[in-house]
Amino acid sequence: MDRITKLKDFLQANPRDSFLKHALALEYIKFEDDRTAREIFEEILTQDPGYIGSYYHLAKLLERTGDTNAAIQWYEKGMEAAKKAGDNHAFGELRSAHEELTF
């Protein structure tokens, strides 16, 4: 059984599990299904805005696909969420990626 199928099976039992959804989105990126990955990341951040890791990966996906304005917005939202959560490491990574894109 492939990883996507396994993750979907786990999500059947835990449909709101942000960790599982995040892992699923990363698998879709591996298979170059950016649309599905983006939808999953956006769903995570709508339902669980404190799931900091998804901000970076969503913004990187958007940056890679040429949606620079949306990437900037997600980096900024992620920095705000990381700061609120006291996650200085994530804040630094998001800020660094944001600065690379905006300077």
Long-range contacts (C-beta under 8 A, 24 or more apart in sequence): 3-27, 4-28, 4-31, 16-47, 16-48, 18-44, 18-47, 18-48, 18-51, 18-54, 22-51, 22-53, 22-54, 22-57, 25-54, 25-57, 26-57, 29-57, 29-61, 34-61, 34-64, 34-65, 37-61, 38-62, 45-74, 45-77, 49-77, 49-81, 50-81, 50-84, 50-85, 52-78, 52-81, 52-82, 52-85, 52-87, 52-90, 53-90, 55-81, 55-82, 55-90, 55-94, 56-90, 56-93, 56-94, 56-97, 59-94, 59-97, 59-98, 60-97, 63-97, 63-101, 68-101, 71-101, 72-98, 72-101, 72-102, 75-101
